[in-house]
Amino acid sequence: MPTISILIPTLNEETSLPETLARAQAIPEVSEIILGDGGSTDGTCDIARDAGARVVQSPCGRGTQLRAAADVATGNVVLLLHADTWLPPHAGVAAIELLGRPNMIAGAFWRRFTEGAPLLMRGARLKSWLLLHSLGYVYGDQAIFLTRTTLERIGGVPDVPLMEDVILCERLREKGRIGLANASATTSWRKFEKLGVLNTYLLMARVLSAYRRGVPPEKLRELYYS
């Protein structure tokens, strides 16, 4: 049975991390959890080490941090997990089954939000399908997974501060198919609280549009977090 390395980019995630780690550790196929930490100043790293996870320090930037974690991963499959996203116990079986299908080079999980999400955020499962089949992308908080061999073939996790999920999907589509596994990832809707749902979706659309116009990743990060 293939083994799975879970890679988590972190920066001051002491509130979200314990539940995420506990759920990840309940997946039998998971052989290791590695944090690519971007300089946390809270208890994130201590929580991870106490839970048996490995911590790798890295310059801040989601893609950069994931790349640092991937460089030391030993599992047959690598799974890129956000610190506020929960996986079900059967996620490992679902991921391995999907990767065993013909020409299936990578995958992600169906997306749903934690309890209490506004009405405007309903239908996340349908949006997951539409995003993949209309644009060829999956969101990073859907927990993208692929074999370690495939990741090496495409040059590793993109060393960028933002949009690593989009760039990764573009590289993967040149090699094969991306699919949705028979399991759902539950992700926090906290990122929508500050600006509101509509404004957050508009911001995401602006960042994606800017990326397609060739705006450098560092500028995209400034736009996203400004």
RAJOBEL-V268721 format. One record per backbone hydrogen bond with DSSP energy under -0.5 kcal/mol. CO is the residue of the C=O (numbers start at 0). NH is the residue of the N-H. E is the energy in kcal/mol with one decimal. If there is no record, write none. Layout:
CO;NH;E
CO;NH;E
//
This chain:
2;75;-0.7
2;76;-2.4
3;5;-0.6
3;30;-2.4
3;31;-1.2
4;6;-0.5
4;78;-2.6
5;33;-3.1
6;80;-3.0
7;35;-2.5
8;82;-0.5
9;37;-2.8
12;16;-2.8
13;17;-0.5
15;19;-1.4
16;20;-2.9
17;21;-2.3
18;22;-2.2
19;23;-2.1
20;24;-2.7
21;25;-0.7
22;25;-0.5
23;26;-1.5
25;27;-0.7
26;29;-1.8
28;3;-2.4
28;30;-0.5
31;5;-2.6
32;53;-2.7
33;7;-2.5
34;36;-0.9
34;55;-3.3
35;9;-1.9
36;57;-2.3
42;46;-2.6
43;47;-2.2
44;48;-2.5
45;49;-2.7
46;50;-1.4
47;52;-2.7
48;51;-1.6
53;34;-3.4
55;36;-2.4
60;64;-3.0
61;65;-2.4
62;66;-2.3
63;67;-2.0
64;68;-1.9
65;69;-2.7
66;70;-1.8
68;71;-1.2
69;72;-1.1
75;147;-2.8
76;4;-3.2
77;145;-1.9
78;6;-3.0
78;80;-0.7
80;8;-0.5
81;84;-1.6
83;187;-1.7
85;185;-2.4
87;90;-1.9
88;91;-0.5
89;93;-2.3
90;94;-2.5
91;95;-2.4
92;96;-2.4
93;97;-2.0
94;98;-2.2
95;99;-0.9
96;99;-0.5
97;100;-1.8
100;103;-1.8
102;104;-0.8
102;176;-2.9
104;146;-0.5
105;178;-1.9
106;144;-2.8
107;180;-3.0
109;184;-3.3
111;186;-2.8
113;116;-1.2
117;120;-1.9
118;121;-2.0
122;126;-2.2
123;127;-1.9
124;128;-1.6
125;129;-2.5
126;130;-2.7
127;131;-1.8
128;132;-2.5
129;133;-2.1
130;134;-1.8
130;135;-0.9
130;136;-1.4
131;135;-0.7
138;141;-1.8
139;142;-1.6
141;108;-2.6
143;79;-3.1
144;106;-2.4
145;77;-3.0
146;150;-2.2
147;151;-2.1
148;152;-2.0
149;153;-1.7
150;155;-3.0
151;154;-1.3
157;159;-2.0
159;62;-1.3
159;63;-0.8
160;61;-1.3
162;166;-2.3
163;167;-2.3
164;168;-2.2
165;169;-2.2
166;170;-2.1
167;171;-2.3
168;172;-2.4
169;173;-0.7
171;174;-2.0
171;175;-1.7
176;104;-2.4
176;105;-1.4
178;107;-1.5
178;180;-0.5
180;109;-0.5
180;182;-2.0
182;109;-2.1
184;111;-2.1
184;186;-0.6
185;85;-3.4
186;113;-1.8
188;191;-1.6
189;192;-1.3
189;193;-0.6
191;195;-1.7
195;199;-2.0
196;200;-2.4
197;201;-2.4
198;202;-2.2
199;203;-2.4
200;204;-2.0
201;205;-2.2
202;206;-2.4
203;207;-2.2
204;208;-2.4
205;209;-2.5
206;210;-2.3
207;211;-2.1
208;212;-1.2
209;214;-2.4
210;213;-1.6
215;218;-0.6
215;219;-1.9
216;220;-2.2
217;221;-1.7
218;222;-2.3
219;223;-2.5
220;224;-2.4
221;225;-1.1
//
